[in-house]
Amino acid sequence: MTEILTLISALLLLIGSVFTLIAAIGLLRLPDLYTRIHAASKAGTMGSCLALIALAIHAHDFGTMSRALAGVVFFLLTAPVSSHLLAKAAYAVGYRLHSSSVRDEMAPEDDK
Amino acid sequence: MISVASLFDYAVMIALGSLCLSFLITIYRIVKGPTLPDRILGLDMLVAIAIGFIAVIGIKTGYALYVDVAIALGLVGFLATVAFARFVMSRGKTEEDILTEVRQAAADARREARTATKAASKAAARPGPAAGATGGEPRHD
């Protein structure tokens, strides 16, 4: 039983770190701010949440487990809010989409 | 047959390595990032990677104390991102706008300086060489 839990937590650690790495590569390679926000806020959150869940599974006492899961919930609640706020602020100020973007739903009707 | 413990150690090592790599990549994006929101996004990502680090270190060493630090770090990162987003909003212009403004101001200043020097040289040339003598005398009176 303990071995299975250890294996599951190792697997979650691997998946989480790969997600984080993919998010960082997306941050490096994607062309404009909005696509980078898409990479960092989804894959990055997923990565750190999976690592925290691995910690919760690996922990032997209830306190650590509940705190790690509380961290996961907190992170899942705040990450979309902050990245959405950042994207909205950047769009309102006038940072442009990359020229390869095919659709801008928030553009005014006349120059869509 | 590999034992579960050594498999787990390998997993922790691989996780630490890829977290390090993503940390470096994110720092490169922060240093290079052409605009301010890119850098803010990099900061947000750094916080997420640091939380991942804390989780991996907590698993590796058994110190569960850092989980509280992770929650506090998540809170601080959230508030920092919100504050920076408010700053981007209240600044109200992009880097491009600032650059064009600065270029416009520089061009204006250059044009002004050119007209000023032209006017000065014209003023010095028109009255001729005697102007210095006649201009100097009334002040003695």
gemmi code that builds the backbone of each chain (N, CA, C; Angstrom):
import gemmi

chains = {
    "A": [
        ("MET", (0.837, -1.204, 0.000), (0.000, 0.000, 0.000), (0.872, 1.256, 0.000)),
        ("THR", (1.878, 1.265, 0.897), (2.766, 2.422, 0.935), (3.522, 2.570, -0.372)),
        ("GLU", (3.917, 1.394, -0.942), (4.670, 1.441, -2.200), (3.827, 2.014, -3.319)),
        ("ILE", (2.553, 1.629, -3.351), (1.675, 2.152, -4.398), (1.524, 3.662, -4.258)),
        ("LEU", (1.348, 4.137, -2.994), (1.230, 5.579, -2.765), (2.502, 6.299, -3.194)),
        ("THR", (3.675, 5.697, -2.870), (4.941, 6.305, -3.274), (5.038, 6.384, -4.788)),
        ("LEU", (4.624, 5.304, -5.468), (4.682, 5.308, -6.934), (3.759, 6.372, -7.513)),
        ("ILE", (2.546, 6.466, -6.943), (1.607, 7.477, -7.448), (2.181, 8.871, -7.258)),
        ("SER", (2.769, 9.100, -6.077), (3.312, 10.439, -5.836), (4.505, 10.725, -6.738)),
        ("ALA", (5.334, 9.700, -7.018), (6.447, 9.912, -7.950), (5.926, 10.239, -9.337)),
        ("LEU", (4.863, 9.538, -9.760), (4.283, 9.782, -11.073), (3.723, 11.199, -11.164)),
        ("LEU", (3.008, 11.625, -10.085), (2.446, 12.982, -10.085), (3.558, 14.023, -10.128)),
        ("LEU", (4.657, 13.755, -9.398), (5.802, 14.679, -9.422), (6.339, 14.819, -10.833)),
        ("LEU", (6.514, 13.680, -11.511), (7.061, 13.720, -12.874), (6.130, 14.495, -13.800)),
        ("ILE", (4.825, 14.171, -13.734), (3.876, 14.851, -14.621), (3.852, 16.357, -14.329)),
        ("GLY", (3.859, 16.693, -13.025), (3.827, 18.104, -12.657), (5.046, 18.857, -13.144)),
        ("SER", (6.228, 18.243, -12.976), (7.432, 18.965, -13.403), (7.482, 19.082, -14.918)),
        ("VAL", (6.974, 18.059, -15.629), (6.946, 18.169, -17.091), (5.976, 19.269, -17.523)),
        ("PHE", (4.826, 19.370, -16.808), (3.882, 20.451, -17.117), (4.540, 21.808, -16.907)),
        ("THR", (5.275, 21.949, -15.784), (5.945, 23.222, -15.526), (6.959, 23.547, -16.610)),
        ("LEU", (7.699, 22.510, -17.039), (8.698, 22.724, -18.090), (8.024, 23.137, -19.390)),
        ("ILE", (6.886, 22.504, -19.705), (6.169, 22.861, -20.933), (5.669, 24.306, -20.850)),
        ("ALA", (5.195, 24.688, -19.651), (4.740, 26.076, -19.484), (5.891, 27.047, -19.709)),
        ("ALA", (7.077, 26.710, -19.175), (8.218, 27.613, -19.340), (8.641, 27.689, -20.799)),
        ("ILE", (8.605, 26.543, -21.498), (8.965, 26.557, -22.922), (7.947, 27.386, -23.705)),
        ("GLY", (6.653, 27.255, -23.313), (5.639, 28.075, -23.962), (5.882, 29.549, -23.713)),
        ("LEU", (6.271, 29.895, -22.486), (6.607, 31.281, -22.156), (7.754, 31.779, -23.021)),
        ("LEU", (8.668, 30.872, -23.354), (9.836, 31.265, -24.148), (9.494, 31.390, -25.625)),
        ("ARG", (8.658, 30.472, -26.144), (8.539, 30.339, -27.588), (7.336, 31.031, -28.197)),
        ("LEU", (6.258, 31.227, -27.410), (5.038, 31.769, -28.018), (5.220, 33.240, -28.381)),
        ("PRO", (4.491, 33.695, -29.395), (4.855, 34.980, -30.005), (4.416, 36.227, -29.254)),
        ("ASP", (3.244, 36.229, -28.610), (2.836, 37.487, -27.975), (2.340, 37.252, -26.547)),
        ("LEU", (1.999, 38.348, -25.880), (1.679, 38.293, -24.453), (0.519, 37.362, -24.148)),
        ("TYR", (-0.525, 37.408, -24.999), (-1.757, 36.687, -24.656), (-1.552, 35.183, -24.761)),
        ("THR", (-0.803, 34.740, -25.771), (-0.517, 33.307, -25.867), (0.399, 32.879, -24.735)),
        ("ARG", (1.302, 33.762, -24.319), (2.180, 33.418, -23.187), (1.378, 33.303, -21.905)),
        ("ILE", (0.381, 34.193, -21.732), (-0.486, 34.089, -20.552), (-1.209, 32.750, -20.567)),
        ("HIS", (-1.656, 32.353, -21.757), (-2.354, 31.071, -21.883), (-1.450, 29.916, -21.451)),
        ("ALA", (-0.170, 29.963, -21.847), (0.744, 28.882, -21.459), (1.004, 28.898, -19.958)),
        ("ALA", (1.359, 30.079, -19.437), (1.805, 30.139, -18.045), (0.672, 29.878, -17.076)),
        ("SER", (-0.523, 30.437, -17.367), (-1.571, 30.342, -16.342), (-2.192, 28.954, -16.305)),
        ("LYS", (-2.242, 28.246, -17.422), (-2.848, 26.916, -17.369), (-1.830, 25.834, -17.033)),
        ("ALA", (-0.788, 25.717, -17.867), (0.171, 24.632, -17.633), (0.978, 24.860, -16.359)),
        ("GLY", (1.329, 26.137, -16.086), (2.111, 26.417, -14.884), (1.347, 26.090, -13.612)),
        ("THR", (0.069, 26.497, -13.569), (-0.763, 26.181, -12.408), (-0.928, 24.679, -12.238)),
        ("MET", (-1.173, 24.015, -13.368), (-1.314, 22.552, -13.342), (-0.061, 21.903, -12.754)),
        ("GLY", (1.122, 22.376, -13.177), (2.372, 21.787, -12.711), (2.549, 21.913, -11.216)),
        ("SER", (2.388, 23.149, -10.687), (2.633, 23.296, -9.254), (1.537, 22.622, -8.438)),
        ("CYS", (0.296, 22.597, -8.969), (-0.765, 21.904, -8.241), (-0.494, 20.409, -8.179)),
        ("LEU", (-0.008, 19.822, -9.273), (0.296, 18.388, -9.251), (1.417, 18.087, -8.268)),
        ("ALA", (2.424, 18.980, -8.199), (3.502, 18.762, -7.238), (2.973, 18.824, -5.807)),
        ("LEU", (2.057, 19.774, -5.553), (1.486, 19.867, -4.205), (0.628, 18.649, -3.881)),
        ("ILE", (-0.097, 18.135, -4.882), (-0.902, 16.930, -4.642), (0.011, 15.739, -4.353)),
        ("ALA", (1.154, 15.674, -5.074), (2.120, 14.612, -4.791), (2.618, 14.699, -3.358)),
        ("LEU", (2.870, 15.949, -2.910), (3.290, 16.137, -1.504), (2.198, 15.673, -0.544)),
        ("ALA", (0.929, 15.989, -0.882), (-0.179, 15.590, -0.001), (-0.293, 14.074, 0.073)),
        ("ILE", (-0.069, 13.401, -1.056), (-0.164, 11.938, -1.046), (1.001, 11.338, -0.272)),
        ("HIS", (2.185, 11.950, -0.440), (3.383, 11.393, 0.187), (3.427, 11.648, 1.681)),
        ("ALA", (2.730, 12.720, 2.137), (2.807, 13.076, 3.554), (2.090, 12.026, 4.405)),
        ("HIS", (2.643, 11.794, 5.576), (2.073, 10.747, 6.420), (1.090, 11.285, 7.445)),
        ("ASP", (1.153, 12.599, 7.716), (0.225, 13.127, 8.718), (-0.855, 13.972, 8.050)),
        ("PHE", (-1.950, 14.069, 8.768), (-3.132, 14.716, 8.206), (-2.931, 16.214, 8.032)),
        ("GLY", (-2.153, 16.827, 8.952), (-1.956, 18.280, 8.900), (-1.286, 18.715, 7.618)),
        ("THR", (-0.184, 18.046, 7.277), (0.535, 18.394, 6.059), (-0.344, 18.197, 4.834)),
        ("MET", (-1.080, 17.069, 4.845), (-1.925, 16.750, 3.706), (-2.974, 17.831, 3.496)),
        ("SER", (-3.644, 18.223, 4.587), (-4.721, 19.209, 4.434), (-4.152, 20.565, 4.032)),
        ("ARG", (-2.963, 20.894, 4.553), (-2.396, 22.188, 4.174), (-1.985, 22.198, 2.699)),
        ("ALA", (-1.418, 21.077, 2.239), (-1.045, 21.020, 0.822), (-2.275, 21.111, -0.071)),
        ("LEU", (-3.354, 20.426, 0.319), (-4.567, 20.489, -0.498), (-5.189, 21.888, -0.440)),
        ("ALA", (-5.087, 22.544, 0.751), (-5.565, 23.929, 0.841), (-4.767, 24.829, -0.092)),
        ("GLY", (-3.437, 24.577, -0.171), (-2.614, 25.334, -1.108), (-3.053, 25.118, -2.544)),
        ("VAL", (-3.388, 23.872, -2.881), (-3.851, 23.571, -4.247), (-5.120, 24.357, -4.558)),
        ("VAL", (-6.077, 24.315, -3.609), (-7.353, 25.016, -3.837), (-7.120, 26.515, -3.980)),
        ("PHE", (-6.282, 27.037, -3.088), (-5.988, 28.466, -3.130), (-5.353, 28.859, -4.455)),
        ("PHE", (-4.413, 28.054, -4.901), (-3.701, 28.356, -6.142), (-4.636, 28.246, -7.335)),
        ("LEU", (-5.514, 27.241, -7.311), (-6.470, 27.080, -8.411), (-7.456, 28.242, -8.443)),
        ("LEU", (-7.738, 28.827, -7.260), (-8.669, 29.954, -7.235), (-8.013, 31.237, -7.713)),
        ("THR", (-6.745, 31.458, -7.330), (-6.152, 32.765, -7.588), (-5.497, 32.884, -8.959)),
        ("ALA", (-4.945, 31.796, -9.483), (-4.178, 31.909, -10.739), (-5.027, 32.409, -11.906)),
        ("PRO", (-6.242, 31.884, -12.121), (-7.032, 32.420, -13.237), (-7.385, 33.883, -13.047)),
        ("VAL", (-7.686, 34.270, -11.790), (-8.073, 35.654, -11.535), (-6.933, 36.597, -11.914)),
        ("SER", (-5.712, 36.269, -11.425), (-4.603, 37.191, -11.668), (-4.241, 37.247, -13.150)),
        ("SER", (-4.247, 36.085, -13.832), (-3.845, 36.136, -15.237), (-4.921, 36.805, -16.085)),
        ("HIS", (-6.186, 36.606, -15.710), (-7.251, 37.288, -16.450), (-7.159, 38.788, -16.264)),
        ("LEU", (-6.862, 39.202, -15.029), (-6.723, 40.640, -14.752), (-5.572, 41.230, -15.557)),
        ("LEU", (-4.457, 40.492, -15.614), (-3.290, 40.980, -16.353), (-3.612, 41.098, -17.842)),
        ("ALA", (-4.282, 40.076, -18.392), (-4.610, 40.107, -19.818), (-5.570, 41.241, -20.118)),
        ("LYS", (-6.552, 41.454, -19.228), (-7.542, 42.494, -19.465), (-6.880, 43.867, -19.409)),
        ("ALA", (-5.979, 44.046, -18.417), (-5.287, 45.333, -18.307), (-4.442, 45.582, -19.547)),
        ("ALA", (-3.710, 44.537, -19.989), (-2.842, 44.713, -21.153), (-3.666, 45.025, -22.389)),
        ("TYR", (-4.828, 44.349, -22.538), (-5.653, 44.614, -23.716), (-6.249, 46.012, -23.657)),
        ("ALA", (-6.676, 46.421, -22.457), (-7.289, 47.744, -22.334), (-6.284, 48.844, -22.636)),
        ("VAL", (-5.015, 48.618, -22.230), (-4.010, 49.642, -22.449), (-3.613, 49.698, -23.919)),
        ("GLY", (-3.698, 48.572, -24.616), (-3.452, 48.619, -26.054), (-2.293, 47.784, -26.540)),
        ("TYR", (-1.857, 46.808, -25.742), (-0.850, 45.883, -26.258), (-1.506, 45.047, -27.342)),
        ("ARG", (-0.855, 44.974, -28.493), (-1.497, 44.344, -29.647), (-1.314, 42.845, -29.648)),
        ("LEU", (-2.251, 42.167, -30.331), (-2.103, 40.736, -30.567), (-1.039, 40.531, -31.645)),
        ("HIS", (-0.459, 39.344, -31.661), (0.523, 39.052, -32.695), (-0.160, 39.032, -34.053)),
        ("SER", (0.617, 39.304, -35.107), (0.003, 39.431, -36.437), (-0.555, 38.109, -36.933)),
        ("SER", (-0.143, 36.980, -36.353), (-0.659, 35.692, -36.803), (-1.959, 35.315, -36.106)),
        ("SER", (-2.461, 36.194, -35.210), (-3.740, 35.906, -34.557), (-4.852, 35.984, -35.600)),
        ("VAL", (-5.809, 35.040, -35.507), (-6.834, 35.004, -36.541), (-8.112, 35.713, -36.110)),
        ("ARG", (-8.316, 35.941, -34.809), (-9.601, 36.475, -34.381), (-9.427, 37.290, -33.115)),
        ("ASP", (-10.078, 38.425, -33.063), (-10.041, 39.283, -31.881), (-11.473, 39.588, -31.491)),
        ("GLU", (-11.990, 38.801, -30.528), (-13.403, 38.930, -30.180), (-13.702, 40.241, -29.477)),
        ("MET", (-12.692, 40.849, -28.845), (-12.946, 42.053, -28.062), (-12.758, 43.322, -28.868)),
        ("ALA", (-12.401, 43.166, -30.164), (-12.192, 44.362, -30.968), (-13.521, 45.058, -31.210)),
        ("PRO", (-13.501, 46.378, -31.399), (-14.728, 47.089, -31.751), (-15.284, 46.577, -33.079)),
        ("GLU", (-16.596, 46.736, -33.289), (-17.261, 46.087, -34.414), (-16.695, 46.510, -35.765)),
        ("ASP", (-16.285, 47.764, -35.890), (-15.951, 48.251, -37.231), (-14.650, 47.695, -37.767)),
        ("ASP", (-13.668, 47.375, -36.885), (-12.411, 46.868, -37.451), (-12.140, 45.434, -37.033)),
        ("LYS", (-13.194, 44.656, -36.979), (-13.001, 43.243, -36.624), (-12.419, 42.459, -37.791)),
    ],
    "B": [
        ("MET", (15.097, -5.737, -11.400), (13.925, -5.029, -10.862), (14.398, -3.869, -10.000)),
        ("ILE", (13.969, -2.693, -10.360), (14.343, -1.500, -9.599), (13.416, -1.370, -8.403)),
        ("SER", (13.989, -1.011, -7.267), (13.140, -0.866, -6.082), (12.341, 0.434, -6.166)),
        ("VAL", (11.238, 0.466, -5.428), (10.355, 1.629, -5.465), (11.073, 2.870, -4.946)),
        ("ALA", (11.916, 2.671, -3.923), (12.602, 3.821, -3.322), (13.531, 4.494, -4.323)),
        ("SER", (14.312, 3.677, -5.077), (15.239, 4.290, -6.027), (14.484, 4.916, -7.190)),
        ("LEU", (13.359, 4.298, -7.580), (12.515, 4.898, -8.619), (12.018, 6.266, -8.168)),
        ("PHE", (11.608, 6.331, -6.898), (11.131, 7.587, -6.337), (12.235, 8.639, -6.327)),
        ("ASP", (13.473, 8.193, -5.967), (14.596, 9.134, -5.974), (14.845, 9.677, -7.369)),
        ("TYR", (14.789, 8.785, -8.369), (14.960, 9.240, -9.753), (13.907, 10.268, -10.123)),
        ("ALA", (12.652, 9.986, -9.732), (11.560, 10.913, -10.057), (11.807, 12.277, -9.438)),
        ("VAL", (12.263, 12.276, -8.169), (12.535, 13.557, -7.504), (13.652, 14.304, -8.216)),
        ("MET", (14.705, 13.549, -8.615), (15.829, 14.199, -9.310), (15.380, 14.805, -10.635)),
        ("ILE", (14.602, 14.028, -11.397), (14.131, 14.533, -12.691), (13.246, 15.760, -12.491)),
        ("ALA", (12.384, 15.712, -11.460), (11.511, 16.856, -11.188), (12.338, 18.083, -10.832)),
        ("LEU", (13.353, 17.909, -9.973), (14.212, 19.047, -9.604), (14.913, 19.614, -10.829)),
        ("GLY", (15.423, 18.709, -11.691), (16.135, 19.167, -12.891), (15.233, 19.951, -13.812)),
        ("SER", (14.028, 19.437, -14.063), (13.179, 20.152, -15.017), (12.642, 21.439, -14.410)),
        ("LEU", (12.453, 21.460, -13.076), (12.044, 22.723, -12.443), (13.152, 23.758, -12.555)),
        ("CYS", (14.413, 23.313, -12.373), (15.550, 24.236, -12.539), (15.570, 24.800, -13.949)),
        ("LEU", (15.388, 23.909, -14.932), (15.422, 24.335, -16.330), (14.318, 25.357, -16.603)),
        ("SER", (13.105, 25.070, -16.091), (12.013, 26.009, -16.357), (12.238, 27.325, -15.622)),
        ("PHE", (12.870, 27.273, -14.448), (13.227, 28.504, -13.731), (14.141, 29.376, -14.591)),
        ("LEU", (15.174, 28.730, -15.173), (16.129, 29.491, -15.994), (15.448, 30.074, -17.228)),
        ("ILE", (14.591, 29.259, -17.868), (13.894, 29.749, -19.061), (13.027, 30.952, -18.716)),
        ("THR", (12.330, 30.858, -17.561), (11.466, 31.974, -17.159), (12.283, 33.222, -16.863)),
        ("ILE", (13.452, 33.034, -16.237), (14.297, 34.195, -15.962), (14.776, 34.824, -17.265)),
        ("TYR", (15.071, 33.967, -18.272), (15.453, 34.511, -19.581), (14.319, 35.354, -20.144)),
        ("ARG", (13.070, 34.864, -20.005), (11.928, 35.620, -20.525), (11.782, 36.930, -19.770)),
        ("ILE", (12.042, 36.917, -18.445), (11.913, 38.159, -17.681), (12.963, 39.171, -18.116)),
        ("VAL", (14.199, 38.685, -18.333), (15.262, 39.611, -18.723), (14.995, 40.153, -20.118)),
        ("LYS", (14.569, 39.274, -21.037), (14.423, 39.672, -22.429), (13.084, 40.339, -22.681)),
        ("GLY", (12.053, 39.808, -22.022), (10.659, 40.155, -22.272), (10.449, 41.541, -22.815)),
        ("PRO", (9.929, 41.682, -24.012), (9.933, 43.014, -24.617), (9.046, 44.018, -23.895)),
        ("THR", (7.984, 43.558, -23.243), (7.088, 44.518, -22.611), (6.961, 44.231, -21.121)),
        ("LEU", (6.359, 45.208, -20.411), (6.163, 45.053, -18.971), (5.232, 43.888, -18.619)),
        ("PRO", (4.077, 43.712, -19.293), (3.230, 42.562, -18.947), (3.921, 41.226, -19.118)),
        ("ASP", (4.846, 41.114, -20.091), (5.612, 39.873, -20.221), (6.408, 39.593, -18.961)),
        ("ARG", (7.014, 40.648, -18.421), (7.828, 40.471, -17.207), (6.949, 40.140, -16.014)),
        ("ILE", (5.772, 40.768, -15.938), (4.856, 40.456, -14.832), (4.425, 39.003, -14.911)),
        ("LEU", (4.153, 38.560, -16.139), (3.766, 37.164, -16.334), (4.903, 36.227, -15.924)),
        ("GLY", (6.147, 36.624, -16.235), (7.295, 35.833, -15.819), (7.393, 35.754, -14.302)),
        ("LEU", (7.090, 36.871, -13.627), (7.097, 36.870, -12.153), (6.058, 35.893, -11.608)),
        ("ASP", (4.865, 35.926, -12.221), (3.794, 35.017, -11.812), (4.235, 33.564, -11.987)),
        ("MET", (4.881, 33.308, -13.118), (5.355, 31.951, -13.416), (6.455, 31.538, -12.429)),
        ("LEU", (7.321, 32.503, -12.061), (8.383, 32.202, -11.089), (7.792, 31.766, -9.759)),
        ("VAL", (6.712, 32.435, -9.345), (6.060, 32.051, -8.095), (5.530, 30.626, -8.190)),
        ("ALA", (4.908, 30.309, -9.342), (4.376, 28.948, -9.518), (5.507, 27.921, -9.461)),
        ("ILE", (6.639, 28.228, -10.114), (7.764, 27.291, -10.110), (8.341, 27.159, -8.701)),
        ("ALA", (8.375, 28.272, -7.960), (8.896, 28.206, -6.590), (8.004, 27.330, -5.718)),
        ("ILE", (6.689, 27.406, -5.941), (5.783, 26.539, -5.174), (6.037, 25.076, -5.533)),
        ("GLY", (6.267, 24.815, -6.832), (6.617, 23.451, -7.232), (7.900, 22.985, -6.566)),
        ("PHE", (8.900, 23.880, -6.514), (10.163, 23.570, -5.836), (9.923, 23.201, -4.378)),
        ("ILE", (9.086, 24.020, -3.707), (8.815, 23.786, -2.294), (8.188, 22.418, -2.097)),
        ("ALA", (7.252, 22.063, -3.004), (6.611, 20.754, -2.882), (7.633, 19.630, -3.060)),
        ("VAL", (8.517, 19.769, -4.069), (9.498, 18.707, -4.316), (10.481, 18.595, -3.153)),
        ("ILE", (10.933, 19.755, -2.640), (11.867, 19.737, -1.504), (11.189, 19.146, -0.275)),
        ("GLY", (9.900, 19.490, -0.096), (9.159, 18.922, 1.024), (9.058, 17.412, 0.930)),
        ("ILE", (8.873, 16.898, -0.288), (8.819, 15.448, -0.461), (10.193, 14.821, -0.212)),
        ("LYS", (11.237, 15.503, -0.738), (12.573, 14.917, -0.683), (13.127, 14.871, 0.732)),
        ("THR", (12.947, 15.975, 1.490), (13.557, 16.045, 2.816), (12.598, 15.681, 3.934)),
        ("GLY", (11.287, 15.719, 3.653), (10.332, 15.428, 4.709), (9.998, 16.617, 5.575)),
        ("TYR", (10.556, 17.794, 5.249), (10.190, 19.005, 5.981), (8.847, 19.493, 5.474)),
        ("ALA", (7.826, 19.370, 6.304), (6.504, 19.811, 5.870), (6.266, 21.273, 6.191)),
        ("LEU", (7.250, 21.877, 6.890), (7.094, 23.274, 7.313), (6.945, 24.207, 6.130)),
        ("TYR", (7.565, 23.825, 4.991), (7.599, 24.731, 3.838), (6.252, 24.855, 3.140)),
        ("VAL", (5.299, 23.966, 3.486), (3.993, 24.059, 2.825), (3.305, 25.367, 3.192)),
        ("ASP", (3.457, 25.779, 4.456), (2.919, 27.081, 4.864), (3.563, 28.196, 4.061)),
        ("VAL", (4.900, 28.070, 3.866), (5.603, 29.069, 3.068), (5.038, 29.102, 1.654)),
        ("ALA", (4.711, 27.923, 1.110), (4.169, 27.867, -0.246), (2.839, 28.593, -0.327)),
        ("ILE", (1.982, 28.397, 0.682), (0.681, 29.083, 0.663), (0.884, 30.593, 0.751)),
        ("ALA", (1.786, 31.029, 1.661), (2.044, 32.462, 1.790), (2.632, 33.025, 0.503)),
        ("LEU", (3.505, 32.247, -0.125), (4.125, 32.702, -1.381), (3.079, 32.838, -2.477)),
        ("GLY", (2.133, 31.890, -2.520), (1.062, 31.990, -3.499), (0.235, 33.238, -3.294)),
        ("LEU", (-0.049, 33.562, -2.024), (-0.816, 34.776, -1.715), (-0.058, 36.017, -2.161)),
        ("VAL", (1.245, 36.067, -1.824), (2.048, 37.239, -2.182), (2.144, 37.375, -3.703)),
        ("GLY", (2.339, 36.236, -4.384), (2.426, 36.287, -5.841), (1.140, 36.772, -6.466)),
        ("PHE", (0.014, 36.303, -5.937), (-1.280, 36.747, -6.448), (-1.440, 38.249, -6.275)),
        ("LEU", (-1.132, 38.722, -5.053), (-1.306, 40.154, -4.796), (-0.349, 40.976, -5.647)),
        ("ALA", (0.889, 40.478, -5.842), (1.855, 41.212, -6.665), (1.364, 41.310, -8.103)),
        ("THR", (0.831, 40.193, -8.628), (0.353, 40.228, -10.006), (-0.822, 41.185, -10.152)),
        ("VAL", (-1.741, 41.151, -9.167), (-2.890, 42.055, -9.229), (-2.418, 43.506, -9.179)),
        ("ALA", (-1.463, 43.786, -8.272), (-0.980, 45.159, -8.150), (-0.292, 45.610, -9.428)),
        ("PHE", (0.512, 44.706, -10.030), (1.197, 45.069, -11.273), (0.199, 45.274, -12.407)),
        ("ALA", (-0.863, 44.457, -12.433), (-1.872, 44.625, -13.482), (-2.563, 45.970, -13.315)),
        ("ARG", (-2.849, 46.348, -12.057), (-3.434, 47.669, -11.816), (-2.479, 48.766, -12.277)),
        ("PHE", (-1.172, 48.527, -12.064), (-0.191, 49.532, -12.485), (-0.168, 49.670, -14.005)),
        ("VAL", (-0.223, 48.520, -14.706), (-0.252, 48.569, -16.171), (-1.474, 49.345, -16.628)),
        ("MET", (-2.611, 49.088, -15.968), (-3.850, 49.769, -16.335), (-3.736, 51.264, -16.069)),
        ("SER", (-3.165, 51.642, -14.898), (-3.155, 53.059, -14.547), (-2.067, 53.814, -15.299)),
        ("ARG", (-1.027, 53.102, -15.776), (-0.024, 53.775, -16.599), (-0.644, 54.176, -17.921)),
        ("GLY", (-1.483, 53.281, -18.437), (-2.320, 53.655, -19.568), (-1.646, 53.746, -20.908)),
        ("LYS", (-0.386, 53.355, -21.022), (0.230, 53.365, -22.344), (1.217, 52.228, -22.458)),
        ("THR", (1.434, 51.787, -23.700), (2.353, 50.678, -23.931), (3.763, 51.213, -24.106)),
        ("GLU", (4.722, 50.296, -24.190), (6.104, 50.704, -24.413), (6.248, 51.438, -25.738)),
        ("GLU", (5.453, 51.012, -26.737), (5.490, 51.675, -28.043), (5.081, 53.128, -27.914)),
        ("ASP", (3.984, 53.375, -27.152), (3.517, 54.746, -26.959), (4.607, 55.596, -26.323)),
        ("ILE", (5.245, 55.026, -25.285), (6.280, 55.781, -24.577), (7.428, 56.107, -25.525)),
        ("LEU", (7.809, 55.102, -26.347), (8.918, 55.315, -27.290), (8.579, 56.412, -28.285)),
        ("THR", (7.357, 56.358, -28.863), (7.007, 57.392, -29.841), (6.948, 58.761, -29.186)),
        ("GLU", (6.438, 58.804, -27.931), (6.404, 60.079, -27.214), (7.806, 60.643, -27.043)),
        ("VAL", (8.725, 59.771, -26.610), (10.095, 60.225, -26.360), (10.743, 60.671, -27.664)),
        ("ARG", (10.503, 59.902, -28.753), (11.087, 60.288, -30.044), (10.533, 61.636, -30.496)),
        ("GLN", (9.223, 61.819, -30.293), (8.582, 63.085, -30.695), (9.193, 64.242, -29.918)),
        ("ALA", (9.354, 64.025, -28.590), (9.911, 65.086, -27.748), (11.341, 65.410, -28.166)),
        ("ALA", (12.111, 64.357, -28.503), (13.505, 64.570, -28.912), (13.547, 65.344, -30.222)),
        ("ALA", (12.658, 64.972, -31.174), (12.643, 65.670, -32.455), (12.263, 67.131, -32.268)),
        ("ASP", (11.266, 67.374, -31.395), (10.851, 68.755, -31.124), (11.998, 69.566, -30.553)),
        ("ALA", (12.697, 68.958, -29.579), (13.804, 69.669, -28.928), (14.903, 69.974, -29.930)),
        ("ARG", (15.142, 68.983, -30.829), (16.204, 69.200, -31.824), (15.828, 70.349, -32.762)),
        ("ARG", (14.548, 70.351, -33.186), (14.100, 71.398, -34.109), (14.203, 72.765, -33.428)),
        ("GLU", (13.802, 72.819, -32.168), (13.841, 74.071, -31.417), (15.267, 74.584, -31.295)),
        ("ALA", (16.167, 73.638, -30.983), (17.570, 74.025, -30.826), (18.127, 74.535, -32.146)),
        ("ARG", (17.706, 73.866, -33.247), (18.217, 74.289, -34.556), (17.747, 75.698, -34.881)),
        ("THR", (16.430, 75.957, -34.656), (15.929, 77.312, -34.946), (16.566, 78.334, -34.034)),
        ("ALA", (16.836, 77.964, -32.802), (17.450, 78.908, -31.861), (18.859, 79.273, -32.301)),
        ("THR", (19.633, 78.253, -32.706), (21.000, 78.559, -33.139), (20.975, 79.360, -34.431)),
        ("LYS", (19.989, 79.042, -35.325), (19.894, 79.785, -36.575), (19.584, 81.240, -36.289)),
        ("ALA", (18.635, 81.470, -35.365), (18.259, 82.840, -35.021), (19.429, 83.570, -34.379)),
        ("ALA", (20.164, 82.855, -33.543), (21.295, 83.499, -32.864), (22.375, 83.890, -33.862)),
        ("SER", (22.654, 82.968, -34.820), (23.702, 83.281, -35.783), (23.243, 84.406, -36.699)),
        ("LYS", (21.922, 84.432, -37.021), (21.402, 85.505, -37.859), (21.527, 86.844, -37.135)),
        ("ALA", (21.203, 86.841, -35.855), (21.272, 88.061, -35.065), (22.704, 88.553, -34.930)),
        ("ALA", (23.623, 87.597, -34.830), (25.026, 87.981, -34.697), (25.558, 88.505, -36.024)),
        ("ALA", (25.027, 87.950, -37.164), (25.577, 88.313, -38.469), (25.010, 89.636, -38.957)),
        ("ARG", (23.723, 89.967, -38.678), (23.070, 91.124, -39.302), (23.679, 92.466, -38.913)),
        ("PRO", (23.856, 92.776, -37.609), (24.373, 94.102, -37.282), (25.816, 94.306, -37.704)),
        ("GLY", (26.524, 93.266, -38.088), (27.891, 93.429, -38.568), (28.868, 93.544, -37.418)),
        ("PRO", (30.133, 93.733, -37.754), (31.183, 93.730, -36.736), (31.098, 94.945, -35.816)),
        ("ALA", (30.470, 96.035, -36.267), (30.413, 97.227, -35.419), (29.419, 97.076, -34.282)),
        ("ALA", (28.502, 96.089, -34.427), (27.442, 95.945, -33.439), (27.984, 95.706, -32.041)),
        ("GLY", (29.079, 94.995, -31.976), (29.639, 94.709, -30.655), (30.081, 95.994, -29.977)),
        ("ALA", (30.673, 96.918, -30.747), (31.170, 98.159, -30.167), (30.015, 99.080, -29.782)),
        ("THR", (29.009, 99.233, -30.740), (27.894, 100.123, -30.430), (27.017, 99.558, -29.337)),
        ("GLY", (26.910, 98.206, -29.313), (26.090, 97.580, -28.279), (26.750, 97.721, -26.915)),
        ("GLY", (28.049, 97.771, -26.920), (28.742, 97.824, -25.652), (28.719, 99.213, -25.032)),
        ("GLU", (28.697, 100.228, -25.861), (28.833, 101.587, -25.322), (27.671, 102.092, -24.476)),
        ("PRO", (26.378, 101.834, -24.914), (25.277, 102.380, -24.107), (25.288, 101.880, -22.689)),
        ("ARG", (25.810, 100.707, -22.479), (25.806, 100.195, -21.112), (26.730, 100.994, -20.200)),
        ("HIS", (27.732, 101.642, -20.796), (28.635, 102.437, -19.963), (27.988, 103.727, -19.514)),
        ("ASP", (26.948, 104.192, -20.275), (26.328, 105.479, -19.934), (25.567, 105.451, -18.619)),
    ],
}
model = gemmi.Model(1)
for chain_id, residues in chains.items():
    chain = gemmi.Chain(chain_id)
    for i, (resn, *xyz) in enumerate(residues, 1):
        res = gemmi.Residue()
        res.name, res.seqid = resn, gemmi.SeqId(i, " ")
        for name, pos in zip(("N", "CA", "C"), xyz):
            atom = gemmi.Atom()
            atom.name, atom.element = name, gemmi.Element(name[0])
            atom.pos, atom.b_iso = gemmi.Position(*pos), 0.0
            res.add_atom(atom)
        chain.add_residue(res)
    model.add_chain(chain)
structure = gemmi.Structure()
structure.add_model(model)
structure.setup_entities()
